[in-house]
Amino acid sequence: METKNTALARRSPQPLAVAATAPITASKKMAVPPTYDYLGKPARDVFTKGYGFGLIKLDLKTKSENGLEFTSSGSANTETTKVNGSLETKYRRTQYELTFTEKWNTDNTLGTEITMEDQLTCGLKLTFGSSFLPNRYKREHINLGCDVDFDIAGPSIWGALVFGYEGWLAGYQMNFETSKSRVTQSNFAVVYRTNEFQLHTNVIRGTEFGGSIYQKVNKKLETAVNLAWTAGNSNICFGIATKYQVDPDAGFLDKVNNSSRISLEYAKSALLDSKNVNAGSHKLGLGLEFQA
């Protein structure tokens, strides 16, 4: 299902520090909170991951003996015949806590990132990029991030803060545009999570509201419910999705929303328009993923 809740913000700060996301309970010590854009992610993944409508996609990951990682991906749209591809190389110097990343895609976009962690102070992670200078600070109970985008009109500053305590997470995200000298976006989110359950609510710009429930029934079955609405609009978007892992190499996914759109996936993806079976906008897709 595609709802406004699937985009917590139009532009999220780069998730430069992947904070500890291990499940927690109220009786255990709180780990470092995740980044703002991770809030509600388990439910979104049940709705979005694994569906390749109208696409043929191939992903490949491999790692050399000296620690050099290669990630390449390619996709072809069966309707527009457009082909996209990307290549990423990553090398880590663990003794210095340094990570070097090079990125390239078929739009001829090149990117370089150098990440340094726990060097200036414990918990501080800095990433130097070719076009931006984002940074993130994480400690127990707090995850603070900042991302500065440079533009001709003036820099745009994105900031996010997530505070966690005994299973509860509260997050705030803002965007300050120096050219306008004002805050142009404010988003809020609250999450309660346990080992197998997550409840997520969020507000975008004070006018868009959303929520999701994620439940891990057992090791093989995951379910999610998604809900979104806009102030001044009586229409409510909602959907239900499930994911069943048949074995480590195969799974079955299905979802349905209030527009009577049914999606099914098992090795191949299918999107069925249940309102117009004979001439509906049905789509098929194929996805392959390899890791070595």
N, C-alpha and C positions, 0 to 999 in steps of 0.2 A: 504494500500500500504506500502511496505517495501522499504524505500529509505534511502540513507546515511544521509539525513536530519533528520531522526528519531533519530539519535544518535549524539547529539551536540558534545559529546566528549566520548572517550572510557571509561573514568572514571571521574565522576563528584564529587566534594566535597559533603559530606553529607549535605542535605538540612536541617540543624539543626534549622534554624530560618525560620519559614514560615512567610515571610514578608507580609504586607498588599497587597492584590491583587485585591482590589475593583476597578472597572472600573474608569477611570479618563478622564477628558477632558482638553483641553488646557486652558480653562478659570478658572479652579479650581486649588487649591494649590496641588503641587505634593506630593504624599504619599511616604512612604518608598519604594524604588524599590524592585522588587522580586529578588530571587537568580538567578544565571546565568543559571542553568539547567531548570528554569521555562520559559525562553524566548522562545516563539514559541509553548508553551505547548497547548494552546487552539486548534490550528490547528492539532497538533499531536494527541490529544485526539479524535478528530472526526475520524481520520484514524485508531486508534488502540483500543480504549476502546469499550468493548462490543462484540468483536469478539473472540470466543473461538474455533478455528478450531482444530479438532481432540482431544478436551479436554472435560472432564466432571469435572466441578469445583463447589465448594461450599465454600462460605464465610459467616462467622457468627460474628457479633459484638454485645456486650452487656455491660451494665454498672450497677454496683451495687449502692445501696443507699449511700455508703460511698465514692463514687467517683472512685472506682477501675474499670478500663476498661479492658475487655478481647476481643481480636481479634484472631480468628482462621480461617485458610483456608486450603483447601485440593484440590488436582487436580489429575486426572488420565488420562494418555495419552492412547487413544484407539489403537494406533499403537504399542507402545513399552510396554504397560501395566504397565509402571512405575507410582508409586503413590508418590506424594510429599505432605507434610503437614508442617504447621508452627503454632506456638502459641506465642502470645505477650500479656503481662500484663503491664499496665501502671497505676501509682498512682501519683497524684499531691498534693503537699502541697502548696496551694495557698498563705498562709500567709507568706511563705518564698520564693515563686517563684521557687520551686524545683519540678522536675519531675523525677520519678524513672521508668525505663523501663527494663523489662526482656524479652529476645527473645530466642526461641528454634525452630529448624526445624528437619525434618527427616534425615538430613545429620549429626545429632548429633552435630550441631553447637550451642553453647550457647553464649549469649551476654548480657552485662549489660551496661546501660547508665544512667548517672546522669546529668541532665541539670539544670543549674542555670542561671537565667535571671535578669538583672537590679539590681544586688547586688553590684558588684564592681563599676560599673558606668552605667548611664542610656544608654540603647541601646545595651549593651554588653551581649551576650548570650554565655555561655560556656557549652560544653558537654564533660564529662569525660567518655571514653569508655574502655572496657577491652583490646582492641588491638590498639586503636588510640586515639589521643587527638585533635579532630577538634574544631574549634571555629569560630564564625561569629560575625561581628560587623555591625549594621545597624542603620542608622540615615536618616533623611529626605534627599532625593536626592542620597544617597549612601548606597550600600549593599556590604560589604567586607567579604570574607570568606577564610579560610585557613584550609587545611587538611593534616596531616602528617601521612604517612604510614611507619611503621618500617619494614625493611627487613634485612636479613643477609648481603647483599651487601652494605647496607646503606639506610638511610631514603630517602623517596621520598616525595617531598613537592608539594601539589596542591594548587593553589590560584586562586581566582576569584573576580572580581570587576564589579559591575553594577552601572552605573550612570544614573539618570533619571531627566528629566526636561520637563514640560509641554507636556506630552504625548509621549515624545521620551525617549527611553532606549538604552544605549550603554554598551556592556559588553565585558570583556576580561578574558580569562581563560588560565592558564599556568601550566606546570608541570616541576619541576626542580629535576633532579636525582643527588643526591650527589655523587653516585658512578662514574658517568660520568662527574660530574662538569659542567653540561650544561643544558640548557632548551631543553627538548625533545619534547614539544608540546606547540603550541600557537594557540588559537582559538579566533575569533572575532564574535560579533553578534550585530545587530542593529534592533530595534523594534519601530514601531509607532503604538500606540493603542488609541482607543476611547472606548465609551461605548459598541458599537456593532461591531467594526472592529479592526483587527490587521494585520499589515504587518511586516513580519520577514525575515531577511536575515542573513546568517552566513557563515564564512569561517573556515575550519578545516585544520590545518597544512599548510595553504597556497596553498593547491592543490585541496581540496574538497569544492565545493560551493553549497549552498542550499538556498531555500526561500520558504515561505508559506504565504498564505492569508487566514484569518479567518473572516467570516461574520456571525453575528447573525441576521438573517432576521427578526425573531419575537421571542416570548417566546417559541415557539415550534420547530422552524426550525433553524438548524445551518448548514453552508456549509464551506468547506475548499478546497484549492488547494495546492498541494505540488510539488516542483520542486528541482532536484538535478543533478549535473554533476561534472565530474572530469577533471582537466586540462590535456590536451593531449589526451583526449578521446572524440570523437564526439557524443557518446551516451548520451542522456538526459532522465532521469527518471522523470515522472510526473504522477500525479494522482488527481482525484476529488472524494470527499466524502461528503455525506450529513447525517444528523441525524434529525429525526422527532420524537418528543415526543408526542405520541398519547394521553397519560394520565400520571399521576404521577407514575404509576406502569408498563407502557409498552411503548416501543419505537421501531422505525424502522430505521435501518442503512443500507447504501449501499455505495460502493466505487468501482472505476474502475481505472486501471492504463494503461500505454502505452504497457504493455505486454498482454493486453486483458484479464486480470484477473479481474473477477467480484465477489464482495463479498456482500452478503445479510444477514441481521440478524433481526429476530423478535422472541424473546424468545429463539429460536434455531438459531444457526449459520450455514451458508452454504458458501462454497468457490467453485465457478464454473469455470472450465477451458473452456472458450468460444471458444478456438482454436481447442479443441479436445473433443467434447461433449460426444461421445460414450465411449472413454477410457481415459478421462482426469483425472487429479489428483484432483478429487472432494473430499471435506472433509465436515464432519458434526460435530457439537459440541453442548454441552448443558451447560448453565451456570445458577446457582441459587445464589441469594444474599439475605441474611436476616439481618435485623438490629432491635435490641430490646433495 
